[in-house]
Amino acid sequence: MSPAAGAATLATRRSSRFVTWVRAWRAGLVSYDEIADEIAGDEEHLVADAPGAWTDLPLRDALSCFSKLAPDEIRLVLPAPGDPRGLPGPGEFAGAALLAGEAVVARGLGVIPEVRTHTSGSGVTFETVLWRVHPLPNDLPNGNGYADPGPAEAEAELSSALAEATAALTRLDVAHWRPELAGALAALRRPDAGMDLPPGFDPRARRLFARASVLDQVLALAEHVAPGGAVNGYEAQQRDAALRPLTAACRQALVAACNAPLRP
């Protein structure tokens, strides 16, 4: 795997870790004491506007607001402009989720991570993650009537989109001006079990999550790092057009894996 793809495995969408570990806890598969550390990793996580709280809380203290929910009432959503699938209709929460590109939707609650950068007095820069809680109606239908794809369907769509994108990028000679992207896409055609999910997820969901998590980061690299000067505007547009269906399939694969039914 290329250095770009290898580096990508180090970062996973924060909402996906939040959803999977909280769902596993609510299914009785992991303990409450585990989940805050698993979600936060090496970062500092706080929660703002938690029900009944008057100040920001440590993540460990705020997770109790999910204690009465069933696993299937807690879902990952990864909306994008023009693709609000999974959001519970228009409103403040939907707007913030679209801006962030990720959120957690639960019965009565919507949660969105905000990354804040700080600089200490000695000039050291560090980040904290603030999960902002939004109240949602208890009887809100999941995803405004949208049904998540199953892992099998999402895996087939991701494989098809990846093959089509790889062929299109080969025709565009992407390896000439973005070798790390071309190499990463080629490596990702092989299922990778390197990314972890908590207990309760079946092998298909784990395989899908591993593959989609790495690809998600590779696509973020392609979006945010401009191609070299040898690439003209038309070529850049063609690249973006080739990646757009793959990006959508990748988001839906992550959603399907993280929201998959749990089993003991």
Salt bridges, closest charged atoms under 4 A:
ASP37 OD1 - ARG60 NH2 2.92
GLU38 OE1 - ARG17 NH2 3.49
GLU43 OE2 - ARG14 NH2 2.65
GLU43 OE1 - HIS45 NE2 2.87
ASP49 OD2 - ARG132 NH1 3.03
ASP72 OD1 - ARG23 NH2 3.02
GLU73 OE2 - ARG107 NE 2.55
ASP83 OD1 - ARG85 NE 2.65
ASP83 OD2 - ARG251 NH2 2.30
GLU114 OE1 - ARG116 NH2 3.51
GLU114 OE2 - ARG132 NE 2.88
ASP148 OD1 - ARG75 NH1 4.00
GLU155 OE1 - ARG204 NH1 2.59
GLU155 OE2 - ARG207 NE 2.77
GLU180 OE2 - ARG178 NE 3.14
ASP196 OD1 - ARG17 NH1 3.63
ASP216 OD2 - ARG13 NE 2.69
ASP240 OD1 - ARG239 NH2 2.55
